[in-house]
Structures are given as structure tokens and as C-alpha cells.
């Protein structure tokens, strides 16, 4: 598998809505970060589904190296 593009070395703070489904970009190439816009087509990356249970603020990984996908786990601090 290829290495993802680091979209940013910090999390994306996003207001999410209960009952909505979001698709987190794993390749780092999406212009709609942190969410997928299909830029992974032709690669070995696939977006990860996130189903929101309650409306709140979430912190989605921006570096794409989290071990807790799609949420930030601080992995960007080691890059």
C-alpha cells in the first residue's frame, strides 16, 4: 500500500450532525478535507465510513496516520 498524502499536521475540527454519515478521506488527496471527494480513484485507498450518533464537534485526523481512524490520535506529532 502507498503512503497517504499528509493533508495537514493537525486534526480537522468538524461540527457533525446526528444521523448523518460521513466518508473520511484516507488518501489525503481530497480537496474536501477531511472528507472524501473521490480523489483516491485508481489508488489502493478507500474512504472510511463514520456514522454520527449525536451532534457534536469531532476531530478528524488530518495527517492520515492515525491508529484510531477516522479520529485524530496525535500521530501527527511524530511526523
DSSP file (Angstrom, degrees, kcal/mol; ACC not computed):
  #  RESIDUE AA STRUCTURE BP1 BP2  ACC     N-H-->O    O-->H-N    N-H-->O    O-->H-N    TCO  KAPPA ALPHA  PHI   PSI    X-CA   Y-CA   Z-CA
    1    1 A X              0   0    0      0, 0.0    44,-0.0     0, 0.0     2,-0.0   0.000 360.0 360.0 360.0 141.9    0.0    0.0    0.0
    2    2 A X        -     0   0    0      1,-0.1     2,-0.3     0, 0.0    41,-0.0  -0.257 360.0-101.0 -72.1 163.3    1.2    3.5   -0.8
    3    3 A X        -     0   0    0      1,-0.1    -1,-0.1    -2,-0.0     2,-0.1  -0.693  40.1-117.9 -83.9 141.2    1.7    6.2    1.8
    4    4 A X        -     0   0    0     -2,-0.3     2,-0.4    60,-0.2    24,-0.2  -0.365  26.9-104.9 -74.0 159.4   -1.1    8.7    2.2
    5    5 A X        -     0   0    0     22,-3.1     2,-0.9    -2,-0.1     3,-0.1  -0.691  33.4-120.7 -78.2 133.6   -0.5   12.4    1.5
    6    6 A X        -     0   0    0     -2,-0.4    57,-0.2     1,-0.2     3,-0.1  -0.694  26.8-171.5 -78.2 109.3   -0.4   14.4    4.7
    7    7 A X        -     0   0    0     55,-1.2     2,-0.3    -2,-0.9    56,-0.2   0.906  69.1 -24.1 -70.2 -41.7   -3.3   16.9    4.3
    8    8 A X        -     0   0    0     54,-1.4     2,-0.6    -3,-0.1    -1,-0.3  -0.946  56.8-117.8-164.9 155.1   -2.3   18.8    7.5
    9    9 A X  S    S+     0   0    0     -2,-0.3     2,-0.3    -3,-0.1    52,-0.0  -0.287  94.4  54.0 -95.1  48.7   -0.3   18.1   10.7
   10   10 A X  S    S-     0   0    0     -2,-0.6    -2,-0.1    50,-0.1     2,-0.1  -0.947  93.1 -86.6-165.1 162.3   -3.3   18.7   12.9
   11   11 A X        -     0   0    0     -2,-0.3     2,-0.6    50,-0.1    50,-0.2  -0.346  35.0-118.6 -75.5 160.0   -6.8   17.5   13.2
   12   12 A X  E     -A   60   0A   0     48,-3.2    48,-2.3    -4,-0.1     2,-0.6  -0.891  23.4-142.7 -94.7 120.3   -9.8   18.9   11.4
   13   13 A X  E     +A   59   0A   0     -2,-0.6     2,-0.4    46,-0.2    46,-0.2  -0.763  29.4 176.9 -85.5 119.3  -12.4   20.3   13.8
   14   14 A X  E     -A   58   0A   0     44,-2.8    44,-2.9    -2,-0.6     2,-0.7  -0.984  32.7-136.5-132.6 132.4  -15.8   19.5   12.4
   15   15 A X  E     -A   57   0A   0     -2,-0.4     2,-0.3    42,-0.2    42,-0.2  -0.788  33.4-165.8 -80.8 116.5  -19.4   20.0   13.6
   16   16 A X  E     -A   56   0A   0     40,-3.0    40,-1.4    -2,-0.7     2,-0.4  -0.764  10.6-133.3-107.2 154.3  -21.1   16.7   12.8
   17   17 A X    >   -     0   0    0     -2,-0.3     3,-2.0    38,-0.2    35,-0.3  -0.887  25.6-104.4-113.3 135.5  -24.9   16.1   12.8
   18   18 A X  T 3  S+     0   0    0     -2,-0.4    35,-0.2     1,-0.3     3,-0.1  -0.239 105.2  19.1 -54.3 135.7  -26.7   13.2   14.4
   19   19 A X  T 3  S+     0   0    0     33,-2.5    -1,-0.3     1,-0.3     2,-0.2   0.314  97.1 121.1  86.3  -8.1  -27.9   10.6   11.9
   20   20 A X    <   -     0   0    0     -3,-2.0    32,-2.7    32,-0.1     2,-0.4  -0.559  53.9-141.3 -88.1 153.1  -25.5   11.8    9.2
   21   21 A X  E     -C   51   0B   0     30,-0.2     2,-0.3    -2,-0.2    30,-0.2  -0.953  17.3-169.5-113.4 133.6  -22.9    9.6    7.5
   22   22 A X  E     -C   50   0B   0     28,-3.2    28,-3.1    -2,-0.4     2,-0.6  -0.914  15.6-143.4-122.2 148.4  -19.5   11.0    6.6
   23   23 A X  E     -C   49   0B   0     -2,-0.3    13,-2.9    26,-0.2     2,-0.3  -0.930  18.5-147.3-116.5 106.9  -16.8    9.4    4.5
   24   24 A X  E     -CD  48  35B   0     24,-2.9    24,-2.0    -2,-0.6     2,-0.3  -0.556  17.9-120.8 -77.8 130.8  -13.3   10.2    5.8
   25   25 A X        +     0   0    0      9,-2.7    22,-0.1    -2,-0.3    45,-0.1  -0.540  29.0 178.9 -70.7 128.7  -10.5   10.6    3.2
   26   26 A X  S    S+     0   0    0     -2,-0.3    -1,-0.1     1,-0.1    21,-0.1   0.617  75.2  58.5-102.6 -18.9   -7.7    8.1    3.7
   27   27 A X  S    S-     0   0    0    -23,-0.1   -22,-3.1   -21,-0.0    -1,-0.1   0.767  93.3-135.2 -84.7 -25.7   -5.5    9.1    0.8
   28   28 A X  S    S+     0   0    0    -24,-0.2     5,-0.1     6,-0.1    -3,-0.0   0.438  79.6 101.0  86.1   0.3   -5.0   12.7    1.7
   29   29 A X        +     0   0    0      3,-0.0     4,-0.1     2,-0.0   -23,-0.0   0.581  46.6 117.5 -94.6 -11.1   -5.7   14.0   -1.8
   30   30 A X    >   -     0   0    0      1,-0.1     3,-0.5     2,-0.1     6,-0.1  -0.263  55.9-151.1 -60.7 140.5   -9.3   15.1   -1.4
   31   31 A X  T 3  S+     0   0    0      1,-0.2    -1,-0.1     3,-0.0     5,-0.1   0.493  95.8  63.5 -84.6  -6.1  -10.0   18.9   -1.9
   32   32 A X  T >  S-     0   0    0      3,-0.4     3,-2.1     2,-0.0    -1,-0.2  -0.154  98.0-146.0-108.9  35.6  -12.9   18.4    0.6
   33   33 A X  T <  S+     0   0    0     -3,-0.5     3,-0.1     1,-0.4    29,-0.1  -0.111  73.5  20.6 -51.4 141.1  -10.7   17.5    3.6
   34   34 A X  T 3  S+     0   0    0     27,-0.2    -9,-2.7    -9,-0.1    -1,-0.4  -0.963 121.5  64.8 -90.7  13.2  -11.2   15.7    5.9
   35   35 A X  B <  S-D   24   0B   0     -3,-2.1    -3,-0.4   -11,-0.3   -11,-0.3  -0.598  86.7 -96.8-102.5 158.6  -13.8   14.0    3.7
   36   36 A X        +     0   0    0    -13,-2.9   -13,-0.1    -2,-0.2    -1,-0.1  -0.407  30.4 174.1 -73.3 138.8  -13.6   12.1    0.5
   37   37 A X        -     0   0    0     -2,-0.1    -1,-0.1     0, 0.0    -2,-0.0   0.180  64.9 -93.8-122.9  11.9  -14.2   13.6   -2.9
   38   38 A X  S >  S+     0   0    0      1,-0.0     3,-1.9     2,-0.0    -2,-0.1   0.474  85.6 131.7  92.1   2.8  -13.2   10.6   -4.9
   39   39 A X  T 3   +     0   0    0      1,-0.3    -3,-0.0     3,-0.0   -14,-0.0   0.667  62.0  70.5 -63.1 -15.7   -9.6   11.6   -5.4
   40   40 A X  T >   +     0   0    0      2,-0.1     3,-2.3     3,-0.0     5,-0.4   0.581  67.6 128.5 -77.0  -9.7   -8.5    8.1   -4.4
   41   41 A X  T <  S+     0   0    0     -3,-1.9     3,-0.1     1,-0.3     5,-0.1  -0.206  74.6  21.4 -52.1 131.7   -9.8    6.6   -7.6
   42   42 A X  T 3  S+     0   0    0      1,-0.4    -1,-0.3     3,-0.1     2,-0.2   0.485 110.5  93.4  86.2   4.3   -7.2    4.4   -9.2
   43   43 A X  S <  S-     0   0    0     -3,-2.3    -1,-0.4     2,-0.2    -3,-0.0  -0.598  88.3-108.5-115.1-179.6   -5.2    4.0   -5.9
   44   44 A X  S    S+     0   0    0     -2,-0.2     2,-0.3    -3,-0.1    -3,-0.1   0.201  86.1 103.9 -95.1  16.8   -5.3    1.4   -3.2
   45   45 A X        -     0   0    0     -5,-0.4     2,-0.3   -44,-0.0    -2,-0.2  -0.695  46.5-175.0 -96.3 151.2   -7.1    3.7   -0.8
   46   46 A X        -     0   0    0     -2,-0.3    -2,-0.0    -5,-0.1    -5,-0.0  -0.990  29.6-107.7-139.8 143.4  -10.7    3.7    0.2
   47   47 A X        -     0   0    0     -2,-0.3     2,-0.5   -22,-0.1   -22,-0.2  -0.277  29.3-125.8 -68.3 159.1  -12.6    6.1    2.4
   48   48 A X  E     -C   24   0B   0    -24,-2.0   -24,-2.9    22,-0.0     2,-0.2  -0.923  20.2-126.8-109.8 130.1  -13.8    5.1    5.9
   49   49 A X  E     -C   23   0B   0     -2,-0.5     2,-0.4   -26,-0.2   -26,-0.2  -0.537  22.1-171.0 -76.5 135.7  -17.4    5.5    6.8
   50   50 A X  E     -C   22   0B   0    -28,-3.1   -28,-3.2    -2,-0.2     2,-0.6  -0.979   5.7-161.3-128.0 117.6  -18.3    7.4   10.0
   51   51 A X  E     -C   21   0B   0     -2,-0.4     2,-0.4   -30,-0.2   -30,-0.2  -0.886  16.3-138.8-101.5 120.5  -21.9    7.3   11.2
   52   52 A X        -     0   0    0    -32,-2.7   -33,-2.5    -2,-0.6     3,-0.1  -0.648  20.8-178.4 -83.7 125.9  -22.7   10.2   13.6
   53   53 A X  S    S+     0   0    0     -2,-0.4     2,-0.3     1,-0.3    -1,-0.2   0.739  71.2  18.0 -93.8 -27.7  -24.8    9.2   16.6
   54   54 A X  S    S-     0   0    0    -36,-0.1     2,-0.3   -37,-0.1    -1,-0.3  -0.998  83.9-103.7-144.9 147.3  -25.0   12.7   18.2
   55   55 A X        +     0   0    0     -2,-0.3     2,-0.3    -3,-0.1   -38,-0.2  -0.544  68.6 113.6 -69.6 126.9  -24.5   16.2   17.0
   56   56 A X  E     -A   16   0A   0    -40,-1.4   -40,-3.0    -2,-0.3     2,-0.5  -0.950  69.0 -71.8-171.7-177.6  -21.2   17.5   18.4
   57   57 A X  E     -A   15   0A   0     -2,-0.3     2,-0.3   -42,-0.2   -42,-0.2  -0.860  46.6-173.8 -96.1 131.2  -17.7   18.6   17.5
   58   58 A X  E     -A   14   0A   0    -44,-2.9   -44,-2.8    -2,-0.5     2,-0.6  -0.884  21.4-136.4-121.9 156.7  -15.3   15.8   16.3
   59   59 A X  E     -A   13   0A   0     -2,-0.3    13,-2.6   -46,-0.2     2,-0.3  -0.879  22.2-163.3-117.6  97.6  -11.6   15.9   15.5
   60   60 A X  E     -AB  12  71A   0    -48,-2.3   -48,-3.2    -2,-0.6    11,-0.3  -0.587  30.9 -98.8 -83.3 140.1  -10.9   14.0   12.3
   61   61 A X        -     0   0    0      9,-2.7   -27,-0.2    -2,-0.3   -50,-0.1  -0.307  33.9-175.7 -59.0 133.5   -7.3   13.0   11.5
   62   62 A X  S    S+     0   0    0    -54,-0.1   -54,-1.4   -29,-0.1   -55,-1.2   0.658  79.6  54.2-102.1 -23.2   -5.5   15.4    9.1
   63   63 A X  S    S-     0   0    0    -56,-0.2   -54,-0.1   -57,-0.2    -1,-0.1   0.687  95.4-135.6 -87.4 -17.6   -2.2   13.5    8.7
   64   64 A X  S    S+     0   0    0    -58,-0.1   -60,-0.2     6,-0.1     5,-0.1   0.574  81.2  98.3  75.2  12.3   -3.9   10.2    7.7
   65   65 A X        +     0   0    0      3,-0.0    -1,-0.1   -61,-0.0   -39,-0.0   0.272  47.6 133.0-111.1   9.6   -1.6    8.2   10.0
   66   66 A X        -     0   0    0      1,-0.1     3,-0.3     4,-0.1     6,-0.1  -0.209  49.8-151.7 -59.2 149.5   -3.9    7.8   13.0
   67   67 A X  S    S+     0   0    0      1,-0.2    -1,-0.1     4,-0.1     5,-0.1   0.405  96.1  58.4 -96.0  -2.2   -4.4    4.4   14.6
   68   68 A X  S >  S-     0   0    0      3,-0.5     3,-1.8     2,-0.0    -1,-0.2  -0.300 100.4-138.1-120.9  44.7   -7.9    5.4   15.6
   69   69 A X  T 3  S+     0   0    0      1,-0.3     3,-0.1    -3,-0.3    -9,-0.0  -0.174  76.5  14.3 -55.3 136.9   -9.4    6.2   12.1
   70   70 A X  T 3  S+     0   0    0    -45,-0.1    -9,-2.7   -22,-0.1    -1,-0.3  -0.983 116.8  72.3 -95.2   6.0  -11.1    8.4   11.4
   71   71 A X  B <  S-B   60   0A   0     -3,-1.8    -3,-0.5   -11,-0.3   -11,-0.3  -0.473  86.4-102.5 -84.3 151.2  -10.4   10.3   14.6
   72   72 A X        +     0   0    0    -13,-2.6   -13,-0.1    -2,-0.2    -1,-0.1  -0.470  33.3 177.1 -67.7 135.4   -7.1   12.1   15.4
   73   73 A X        -     0   0    0     -2,-0.2    -1,-0.1     0, 0.0    -2,-0.0   0.221  58.8 -97.0-120.8  10.2   -4.9   10.2   17.9
   74   74 A X  S >  S+     0   0    0      3,-0.0     3,-1.9     1,-0.0     4,-0.3   0.510  81.9 134.6  88.4   5.4   -2.0   12.6   17.9
   75   75 A X  G >   +     0   0    0      1,-0.3     3,-1.8     2,-0.2     4,-0.3   0.779  61.1  71.9 -58.5 -26.5    0.1   10.7   15.4
   76   76 A X  G >  S+     0   0    0      1,-0.3     3,-1.2     2,-0.2    -1,-0.3   0.751  83.5  69.8 -61.4 -23.0    0.8   13.9   13.5
   77   77 A X  G <  S+     0   0    0     -3,-1.9    -1,-0.3     1,-0.2    -2,-0.2   0.728  97.8  50.8 -67.5 -20.8    3.1   14.9   16.4
   78   78 A X  G <         0   0    0     -3,-1.8    -1,-0.2    -4,-0.3    -2,-0.2   0.441 360.0 360.0 -95.7  -1.7    5.6   12.2   15.3
   79   79 A X    <         0   0    0     -3,-1.2    -1,-0.2    -4,-0.3    -2,-0.1   0.471 360.0 360.0 -84.3 360.0    5.8   13.2   11.7
